[in-house]
Amino acid sequence: MSSTPALRDTIYAFATAQGRAGVAVLRISGAHARGVAQALGISSLAPRIASLKLLHHPHSGEKIDQALCLWFEAPHSFTGEDVLELHIHGSRAVAGALLEVLGSLQGLRLAAPGEFSRRAFLNGKMDITQTEGLSDLLAAETTQQLRQAMRQMRGEHAAFFETLRVDVLTPLALLEAYIDFPDEEIPPQVISDVCARVAELTARLSALTASVPVGERIRSGIEIVLSGAPNAGKSSLLNALSGRDIAIVHESAGTTRDVLEVALDLGGYAVTLVDTAGMREAEHEVEREGIRRAQARRAQADLVLVLHDITKAESLSINKEENVIHVLTKRDLAPHQTLPKGALAISVNTGVGIAELLEVLTQKIAALTDAHEAPMITRARHREHLARALGALERFDLSHQPLELACEELRHAAFHIGTITGKIAVDDILDVIFKEFCIGK
């Protein structure tokens, strides 16, 4: 790979956030890691055993800090290289002194974003789906995102896609044996076996690519749009669910002109709650644009809460729509009014019905993210390569294609599946993946 020469460099960076803290972790990875330990006056480090050591300035001999030191000998480390970890006191002075020392040593340089994880990939410690899982783990904000990231980090995705790739290579191997012998006729049994395998693979990939992007929803968040007429209580509900005043609430109609968003953790799921302009015949261009945006967001939402003012909804009839929940607001103003079938009633002022609404939302979200495929596709990149692999399998046709072209379609399918995990050389996608990481990871 083009990046391989960079592996000769020894890199260093903090794996913890900058700023004042109780402990900061400094990582050094590469062939000069042991030399760094010696330069700092650290000796007698046993692999994988924490040792409390004094760190000295290599030139002045001045004591810099007392640190917990960990030594990981290649290949038994995160990066697959020699790694030295220094758990130091997290003051700016200590951190700055150590960075100054490391910057003065020959053969060392500051790590680029994601470079430790990139080296782990290049040295065969992780595949690409596992590094993506690590990235998702670092960014996880809800329990469901955490669980999904951990499954991917443990290699469940890698095992799944590798099995799929081998299943494509098997019929390819059966056919390639005959390419070098054009005079040999392929036995009907082999043709039948290959066609059956490809048909089964095509059906599996078709179902996988057509399925709801559950993993992508969990990773990026479920979008719930608040819709309804002006003054139906959308902004009040947004503020109540978020626990802070995000939207302006006023008795004047048309207060919300633009789209407002707030991120929530709802039952362990990441949710984006979207407040939109009230739906009516607008008099002004600005409001018309707000309504147009509201309609666009509603069309792409995972769930829609349609709000109705209960004091204006006596003759309301509810049309059942998939992933649409009808909510009557201001229940405190009409506590005894009969509710239409299938609707919920809430009052932001008194809290009536809010718990029930949250329960219904959680159930709806759980149903939306109920994965029937294993593992879940977590990124658009995975889905794109699976779609390309599916296209190649669908073009495979032993009856009308020369044998070489039929085999080429299977190679394309195997290539795109392998690209998901990095089993094929994929220099062109590495920068896209690793740029998401922070320095020191």
C-alpha positions as CSV (number, residue, x, y, z in Angstrom):
1,M,0.0,0.0,0.0
2,S,1.1,3.6,-0.6
3,S,0.9,4.3,3.1
4,T,3.3,1.5,4.2
5,P,6.5,3.6,4.3
6,A,4.9,5.8,7.0
7,L,4.9,2.8,9.3
8,R,8.6,3.3,9.7
9,D,7.9,6.5,11.6
10,T,7.3,6.3,15.4
11,I,4.3,8.4,16.2
12,Y,3.0,9.9,19.5
13,A,-0.2,11.6,20.6
14,F,-2.5,12.0,23.6
15,A,-5.3,9.5,23.6
16,T,-7.3,11.6,26.1
17,A,-8.8,15.1,25.5
18,Q,-6.7,18.2,26.0
19,G,-7.2,20.3,29.1
20,R,-6.9,19.9,32.8
21,A,-7.7,16.4,34.1
22,G,-6.7,13.9,36.8
23,V,-5.0,11.6,34.3
24,A,-3.8,12.0,30.7
25,V,-2.7,9.1,28.5
26,L,0.2,9.6,26.1
27,R,0.7,6.9,23.4
28,I,3.9,6.2,21.5
29,S,3.9,3.6,18.8
30,G,6.7,2.4,16.5
31,A,10.2,1.0,16.4
32,H,11.6,3.9,18.6
33,A,9.1,3.4,21.4
34,R,11.6,1.5,23.6
35,G,14.2,4.3,22.9
36,V,11.6,6.8,24.2
37,A,11.3,4.9,27.4
38,Q,15.1,4.9,27.8
39,A,15.4,8.6,27.0
40,L,12.8,9.4,29.8
41,G,14.8,7.2,32.3
42,I,12.3,4.4,32.3
43,S,13.8,0.9,32.7
44,S,12.7,-2.7,33.5
45,L,9.3,-2.5,31.9
46,A,7.7,-6.0,31.7
47,P,5.1,-6.4,28.9
48,R,1.5,-5.7,29.9
49,I,2.4,-5.0,33.5
50,A,1.8,-1.4,34.9
51,S,4.8,0.1,36.6
52,L,5.0,3.4,38.5
53,K,8.1,5.3,37.2
54,L,9.7,8.7,37.5
55,L,10.0,10.5,34.1
56,H,13.2,12.6,33.6
57,H,14.1,15.2,31.0
58,P,16.6,13.4,28.7
59,H,18.9,16.5,28.5
60,S,18.6,18.3,31.9
61,G,17.8,15.2,34.0
62,E,15.0,17.2,35.7
63,K,12.0,15.2,37.0
64,I,9.0,15.8,34.8
65,D,6.3,13.6,36.4
66,Q,5.6,10.3,38.1
67,A,3.6,8.1,35.7
68,L,2.0,4.8,35.4
69,C,3.9,3.1,32.4
70,L,2.6,0.3,30.3
71,W,4.7,-1.5,27.7
72,F,3.1,-3.5,24.8
73,E,5.6,-5.5,22.7
74,A,4.9,-6.0,19.0
75,P,2.8,-7.7,17.7
76,H,0.8,-7.8,20.9
77,S,-0.5,-4.2,21.0
78,F,-3.3,-2.2,19.6
79,T,-1.3,-1.1,16.5
80,G,0.7,-4.3,16.2
81,E,3.9,-2.3,16.8
82,D,5.9,-1.7,20.0
83,V,3.7,0.7,22.1
84,L,4.5,2.7,25.2
85,E,1.7,4.2,27.2
86,L,2.3,6.9,29.8
87,H,-0.5,7.6,32.2
88,I,0.6,11.0,33.5
89,H,-1.0,13.7,35.7
90,G,-3.3,15.7,33.4
91,S,-1.9,19.2,33.9
92,R,-1.1,21.4,30.9
93,A,2.5,21.8,32.2
94,V,3.2,18.1,32.4
95,A,1.6,17.4,29.0
96,G,3.5,20.3,27.4
97,A,6.8,19.3,28.9
98,L,6.4,15.7,27.5
99,L,5.3,16.9,24.1
100,E,8.4,19.1,23.9
101,V,10.7,16.2,24.8
102,L,9.1,13.9,22.3
103,G,9.3,16.5,19.6
104,S,13.0,16.9,20.2
105,L,13.8,13.1,19.7
106,Q,14.9,11.8,16.3
107,G,12.5,9.5,14.4
108,L,9.4,10.7,16.2
109,R,6.5,12.7,14.9
110,L,3.0,13.7,16.1
111,A,0.4,11.3,14.9
112,A,-2.2,12.3,12.3
113,P,-6.0,11.8,13.1
114,G,-6.8,8.1,13.3
115,E,-3.3,7.0,12.6
116,F,-3.1,4.6,15.5
117,S,-6.2,2.9,14.2
118,R,-5.0,3.0,10.7
119,R,-1.8,1.2,11.7
120,A,-3.9,-1.4,13.5
121,F,-5.7,-2.0,10.2
122,L,-2.5,-2.0,8.1
123,N,-0.8,-4.4,10.5
124,G,-3.8,-6.8,10.4
125,K,-5.0,-6.1,14.0
126,M,-8.5,-5.0,12.8
127,D,-10.4,-5.0,9.5
128,I,-12.2,-1.9,8.2
129,T,-15.6,-2.8,9.7
130,Q,-13.9,-3.1,13.1
131,T,-12.2,0.3,12.8
132,E,-15.6,1.8,11.8
133,G,-17.1,0.1,14.9
134,L,-14.4,1.7,17.0
135,S,-15.2,5.1,15.5
136,D,-18.8,4.5,16.3
137,L,-18.0,3.4,19.8
138,L,-16.1,6.7,20.4
139,A,-19.1,8.7,19.1
140,A,-21.8,6.6,20.8
141,E,-24.2,8.6,22.9
142,T,-27.0,6.0,23.6
143,T,-27.1,2.4,24.8
144,Q,-28.3,1.1,21.4
145,Q,-25.4,2.9,19.6
146,L,-23.0,1.4,22.1
147,R,-24.4,-2.1,21.6
148,Q,-24.2,-1.9,17.8
149,A,-20.7,-0.5,17.9
150,M,-19.5,-3.2,20.2
151,R,-20.9,-5.9,18.0
152,Q,-19.1,-4.4,15.0
153,M,-15.8,-4.0,17.0
154,R,-16.0,-7.7,18.1
155,G,-15.9,-8.7,14.5
156,E,-19.5,-9.8,13.9
157,H,-19.7,-7.7,10.7
158,A,-16.3,-8.9,9.5
159,A,-17.3,-12.6,9.9
160,F,-20.6,-12.0,8.2
161,F,-19.2,-10.3,5.1
162,E,-16.2,-12.6,4.9
163,T,-18.6,-15.6,4.8
164,L,-20.5,-13.8,2.1
165,R,-17.3,-13.2,0.1
166,V,-16.2,-16.8,0.3
167,D,-19.7,-17.9,-0.8
168,V,-19.1,-15.9,-4.0
169,L,-15.6,-17.2,-4.5
170,T,-16.7,-20.8,-4.3
171,P,-18.7,-20.9,-7.6
172,L,-16.0,-18.7,-9.2
173,A,-13.4,-21.3,-8.3
174,L,-15.6,-24.1,-9.8
175,L,-15.7,-22.2,-13.1
176,E,-12.2,-20.9,-13.3
177,A,-10.9,-24.4,-13.5
178,Y,-12.3,-24.6,-17.0
179,I,-11.0,-21.3,-18.3
180,D,-7.6,-22.8,-19.0
181,F,-9.1,-25.7,-20.8
182,P,-11.5,-24.2,-23.4
183,D,-11.9,-27.5,-25.1
184,E,-13.2,-29.1,-22.0
185,E,-17.0,-29.0,-21.7
186,I,-18.3,-28.0,-18.3
187,P,-20.3,-30.9,-16.8
188,P,-24.0,-30.1,-16.5
189,Q,-23.8,-30.9,-12.8
190,V,-21.2,-28.2,-12.3
191,I,-23.3,-25.6,-14.2
192,S,-26.4,-26.6,-12.2
193,D,-24.5,-26.3,-8.9
194,V,-23.0,-22.9,-9.8
195,C,-26.3,-21.4,-11.0
196,A,-28.0,-22.6,-7.9
197,R,-25.3,-21.0,-5.7
198,V,-25.4,-17.7,-7.5
199,A,-29.3,-17.6,-7.5
200,E,-29.2,-18.2,-3.7
201,L,-26.6,-15.5,-3.2
202,T,-28.6,-13.1,-5.4
203,A,-31.7,-13.7,-3.3
204,R,-29.7,-13.1,0.0
205,L,-28.1,-9.9,-1.3
206,S,-31.4,-8.6,-2.7
207,A,-33.1,-9.0,0.6
208,L,-30.2,-7.4,2.5
209,T,-30.0,-4.3,0.2
210,A,-33.8,-3.9,0.1
211,S,-34.2,-4.1,3.9
212,V,-34.8,-1.0,6.0
213,P,-31.5,0.6,6.9
214,V,-31.9,-0.3,10.6
215,G,-28.2,-0.1,11.5
216,E,-27.9,3.3,9.8
217,R,-30.9,4.6,11.7
218,I,-29.4,3.5,15.1
219,R,-26.1,5.0,14.2
220,S,-27.3,8.4,12.9
221,G,-30.6,8.6,14.9
222,I,-34.3,8.3,14.3
223,E,-35.9,11.4,12.9
224,I,-39.3,12.4,14.5
225,V,-41.1,15.4,12.9
226,L,-43.7,17.4,14.7
227,S,-46.4,18.5,12.3
228,G,-49.8,20.2,12.5
229,A,-51.6,23.4,12.2
230,P,-50.3,26.7,13.7
231,N,-50.7,26.9,17.5
232,A,-51.2,23.2,17.8
233,G,-48.5,23.0,20.4
234,K,-45.6,21.7,18.4
235,S,-43.0,24.1,19.9
236,S,-44.3,23.6,23.4
237,L,-43.9,19.8,23.0
238,L,-40.4,20.2,21.6
239,N,-39.4,22.3,24.6
240,A,-41.1,19.9,27.0
241,L,-39.4,16.8,25.6
242,S,-36.0,18.4,25.4
243,G,-36.2,19.9,28.8
244,R,-35.2,23.5,27.7
245,D,-36.6,26.4,25.8
246,I,-35.5,25.8,22.2
247,A,-38.5,27.1,20.2
248,I,-40.3,30.4,20.7
249,V,-43.8,29.7,22.1
250,H,-46.4,32.5,21.5
251,E,-50.2,32.7,20.9
252,S,-49.6,34.3,17.6
253,A,-49.9,31.9,14.7
254,G,-46.9,31.1,12.5
255,T,-44.2,31.7,15.1
256,T,-42.1,28.9,13.8
257,R,-40.9,29.7,10.3
258,D,-37.8,27.5,10.0
259,V,-37.0,23.9,10.9
260,L,-35.7,23.4,14.5
261,E,-33.9,20.3,15.6
262,V,-32.9,18.8,19.0
263,A,-31.1,15.6,19.7
264,L,-32.5,13.3,22.4
265,D,-31.8,10.0,24.0
266,L,-35.2,8.2,24.0
267,G,-35.3,4.8,25.6
268,G,-31.6,4.2,24.7
269,Y,-32.1,5.3,21.0
270,A,-30.7,8.4,19.4
271,V,-33.5,10.6,18.2
272,T,-33.6,13.9,16.3
273,L,-36.8,15.8,17.2
274,V,-37.8,18.3,14.5
275,D,-40.2,21.2,15.0
276,T,-41.7,22.6,11.7
277,A,-43.8,25.4,10.6
278,G,-47.6,25.2,11.0
279,M,-49.5,23.8,8.0
280,R,-51.9,26.4,6.6
281,E,-52.4,28.7,3.6
282,A,-49.5,31.1,4.1
283,E,-49.8,34.8,3.3
284,H,-46.0,35.6,3.2
285,E,-43.2,34.2,1.2
286,V,-41.1,33.5,4.2
287,E,-43.9,31.4,5.8
288,R,-44.5,29.6,2.5
289,E,-40.8,28.6,2.4
290,G,-41.1,27.3,6.0
291,I,-44.2,25.2,5.1
292,R,-42.4,23.8,2.1
293,R,-39.5,22.8,4.3
294,A,-41.9,21.3,6.8
295,Q,-43.5,19.2,4.1
296,A,-40.1,18.0,2.9
297,R,-39.0,17.0,6.3
298,R,-42.2,15.2,7.0
299,A,-41.8,13.2,3.8
300,Q,-38.4,11.9,4.8
301,A,-39.1,11.4,8.5
302,D,-39.0,8.0,10.3
303,L,-41.9,9.0,12.5
304,V,-44.4,11.9,12.4
305,L,-46.3,13.3,15.3
306,V,-49.3,15.2,13.9
307,L,-50.6,17.6,16.6
308,H,-54.1,18.8,16.9
309,D,-55.5,21.5,19.3
310,I,-58.1,19.6,21.3
311,T,-60.3,22.7,21.6
312,K,-60.6,22.7,17.8
313,A,-60.9,19.0,17.2
314,E,-64.4,18.0,18.2
315,S,-65.2,16.5,14.7
316,L,-61.7,15.2,14.1
317,S,-61.4,11.8,12.4
318,I,-58.1,9.9,12.3
319,N,-56.8,8.3,9.2
320,K,-54.5,5.5,10.2
321,E,-51.1,5.9,8.5
322,E,-47.9,3.9,9.0
323,N,-45.5,5.6,11.4
324,V,-47.8,8.5,12.0
325,I,-49.1,9.3,15.6
326,H,-51.9,11.7,16.1
327,V,-51.7,13.7,19.3
328,L,-54.4,16.0,20.8
329,T,-52.7,18.8,22.7
330,K,-54.0,21.1,25.5
331,R,-55.8,18.3,27.3
332,D,-56.1,20.5,30.4
333,L,-58.5,22.8,28.5
334,A,-60.9,19.9,27.6
335,P,-60.3,17.1,30.2
336,H,-63.6,15.3,29.5
337,Q,-63.7,15.5,25.7
338,T,-64.0,12.1,24.0
339,L,-60.9,11.2,22.0
340,P,-60.9,9.9,18.4
341,K,-59.9,6.3,18.1
342,G,-56.2,5.9,17.7
343,A,-55.2,9.3,19.1
344,L,-53.3,10.3,22.2
345,A,-54.0,13.3,24.4
346,I,-51.5,15.3,26.3
347,S,-51.0,18.5,28.2
348,V,-47.6,20.2,28.3
349,N,-48.8,22.4,31.1
350,T,-49.9,19.6,33.5
351,G,-47.8,16.7,32.1
352,V,-50.9,14.6,31.4
353,G,-50.3,12.0,28.7
354,I,-46.6,12.8,28.3
355,A,-45.4,9.5,29.8
356,E,-47.9,7.6,27.6
357,L,-46.6,9.4,24.5
358,L,-43.0,8.6,25.3
359,E,-43.9,5.0,25.8
360,V,-45.7,4.8,22.4
361,L,-42.7,6.5,20.8
362,T,-40.2,4.1,22.3
363,Q,-42.3,1.2,21.1
364,K,-42.5,2.6,17.6
365,I,-38.7,3.2,17.5
366,A,-38.0,-0.3,18.8
367,A,-40.2,-1.7,16.0
368,L,-38.4,0.5,13.4
369,T,-35.0,-0.8,14.5
370,D,-36.0,-4.4,14.9
371,A,-33.3,-5.9,12.7
372,H,-34.0,-9.2,10.9
373,E,-30.7,-9.3,9.1
374,A,-27.5,-10.1,11.0
375,P,-25.5,-8.1,11.2
376,M,-27.1,-4.7,10.6
377,I,-25.7,-2.6,7.8
378,T,-24.4,0.5,9.7
379,R,-23.1,2.7,6.9
380,A,-24.2,3.8,3.4
381,R,-20.7,2.6,2.2
382,H,-21.7,-1.0,3.1
383,R,-25.0,-0.7,1.4
384,E,-23.5,0.8,-1.7
385,H,-20.9,-2.0,-2.1
386,L,-23.6,-4.7,-1.5
387,A,-25.7,-3.1,-4.2
388,R,-22.8,-3.2,-6.6
389,A,-22.2,-6.8,-5.7
390,L,-25.8,-7.6,-6.3
391,G,-25.7,-5.9,-9.7
392,A,-22.8,-8.1,-10.7
393,L,-24.6,-11.3,-9.5
394,E,-27.7,-10.3,-11.4
395,R,-25.7,-9.8,-14.6
396,F,-24.1,-13.3,-14.2
397,D,-25.6,-15.6,-17.0
398,L,-23.8,-18.8,-18.0
399,S,-26.4,-19.4,-20.7
400,H,-25.6,-16.2,-22.7
401,Q,-22.2,-15.1,-21.6
402,P,-18.7,-16.4,-22.4
403,L,-17.2,-18.2,-19.5
404,E,-14.6,-15.4,-18.9
405,L,-17.3,-12.7,-18.7
406,A,-19.4,-14.8,-16.3
407,C,-16.4,-15.3,-14.0
408,E,-15.6,-11.6,-14.2
409,E,-19.1,-10.8,-12.8
410,L,-18.4,-13.1,-9.8
411,R,-15.0,-11.4,-9.3
412,H,-16.7,-8.0,-9.2
413,A,-19.2,-9.3,-6.6
414,A,-16.4,-10.7,-4.5
415,F,-14.4,-7.5,-4.8
416,H,-17.2,-5.2,-3.6
417,I,-18.0,-7.5,-0.7
418,G,-14.3,-7.7,0.2
419,T,-14.0,-3.9,0.0
420,I,-16.4,-3.6,2.9
421,T,-13.9,-5.3,5.3
422,G,-10.7,-4.4,3.5
423,K,-9.9,-7.9,2.2
424,I,-9.2,-6.3,-1.1
425,A,-6.7,-3.4,-1.4
426,V,-8.7,-0.3,-0.7
427,D,-6.3,2.7,-0.5
428,D,-8.9,4.9,-2.0
429,I,-11.3,4.6,1.0
430,L,-8.8,4.6,3.9
431,D,-8.6,8.4,4.2
432,V,-12.4,8.7,4.2
433,I,-12.7,6.2,7.1
434,F,-9.8,7.3,9.3
435,K,-10.4,11.0,9.0
436,E,-13.3,10.6,11.4
437,F,-11.0,9.6,14.3
438,C,-9.5,12.0,16.8
439,I,-5.8,12.6,17.3
440,G,-4.4,9.8,19.5
441,K,-6.8,7.2,18.2
